[in-house]
Amino acid sequence: DAKTTQPTSMDCAEGRAANLPCNHSTISGNEYVYWYRQIHSQGPQYIIHGLKNNETNEMASLIITEDRKSSTLILPHATLRDTAVYYCIVRVRQGAQKLVFGQGTRLTINP
Amino acid sequence: DAGVIQSPRHEVTEMGQEVTLRCKPISGHDYLFWYRQTMMRGLELLIYFNNNVPIDDSGMPEDRFSAKMPNASFSTLKIQPSEPRDSAVYFCASRRTSGGVDTQYFGPGTRLTVL
């Protein structure tokens, strides 16, 4: 699986959009970008995933650059409950089952 | 759906004792994963099962660790004998293959402290 690089920490004001970047310059053609988050003292929670098109669901939007070497997770209207560690994971969707978690980005939403 | 259920939520034991962690996956899910999380090493995959069969145990730290899945609704992770360095939060996760959905759903974790 391709390696990912994320900032260690970020801050965002409540009600504003939180934009979390992830670099995955060695991503290969059949690898997907997944985002999970882990709220303090809870298990990780799936947010969204994508291959090359931008994706949106009820939790977030995922913007993947055309060359697929980086992506951005967008929380459109961050709330205090979005304070968590956010993990960007790149892996092949079919066959391989492992999720390899890096250190993630610790996002703090400030009131 | 109740989600992935883990027990106990907290376990405190003394070095040398046997520890058994339990997991009930989401009904209908055919994959089950055991992870360990520590400050030093982050979140690591220990082992995973498919249809109750262990597929990859390369993450199991040593022979003191063993995992079983006797049926589709129950799995255990056993540490015998336990050591202080085993102190961590242990997560169980499950997912299903069908329908193109490959999201892993995590349980609340078991916080293990070995004194």
Interface residues (C-beta under 8 A of the other chain):
Chain A: Q38 S41 Q42 G43 P44 Q45 Y46 Y87 R93 Q97 K98 L99 V100 F101 G102 Q103
Chain B: V4 Y31 F33 G42 L43 E44 L45 Y48 N50 I55 D56 F91 A93 D102 T103 Q104 Y105 F106 G107 P108 G109
